[in-house]
Amino acid sequence: MGLDEKKETGDETGVSKNQEETVHVPGERVNGKMSQDSLATMDDDDDAETEGKIALGPQCTLKEQLEKDKDDESLRKWKEQLLGSVDLNSIGETLEPEVKILSLAIKSPGRENILLQVPVNGKVKGNWFTLKEGSHYSLQFTFEVSNNIVSGLKYTNTVWKTGVKVDSMKEMLGTFSPQPEPYTHEMLEETTPSGIFARGSYTARSKFVDDDNKCYLEINYTFDIRKDW
């Protein structure tokens, strides 16, 4: 979850060339579009998240969103595409979107998926999972969006070993409208580091946050990298 021996060249802004934010129509599969340098210290701590934050203005209900700029044909079509077949009567007048992470799994070629129980309080007791050194893996999760549109949903993950930060990454998932069916997202495949210094126990923190810096789930956990599964 964030540890990768492969690196990708980005532009001078630090953003990789295949990185993009996507807007998803209900029912479409969400595909990962991002990759980050790994096993390197990055300046994206929680405090830095709020610096330079753009003020997005007051929130609106879905009905208010449709009423705004209704005379602008292009905006109206874009909103209709984003909302798809959302039943506004079932959504009501709720301002705050709600995102619920339903499942988490680690996929590795040739092995059964490692199913991870989503902790209610965000804290995992004991070792959450074990990865083999030099193995290929990807994280897959499903989530549900309700009440209102969630803008700029992203996944962040920070990893420490013996108190030293060894990896930090962020992946933009996109903007999603509420719908009864869950969305599915699979991260790009990564490779765990290998060698005697890579083995051992790690602590990590994963978060799902939106453009307003609202956190829908924070997970604090430990995992191991071993010579074998």
Buried (B, 14 or more C-beta within 10 A) or exposed (E): BBBBEEEBEBEEEEEBEEBEBBBBEBEBEBEBBBBBBBBEEBEBEEEEBEEEEEEEEEBBBBEEBBEEEEEEEEEBEEBEEBBBEBEBEEBEEBEEBBBBBEBBBBBBEEEEEBEBEBBEEBEBEEEBBBBBBBBBBBBBBBBBBBBBBBBBBBBBBBBBBEEEEBBBBBBBBBBBBBBEEBBBBBBBBBBBBBEEEBBEEBBBBBBBBBBBEBBBBBBBBBBBBBEEE
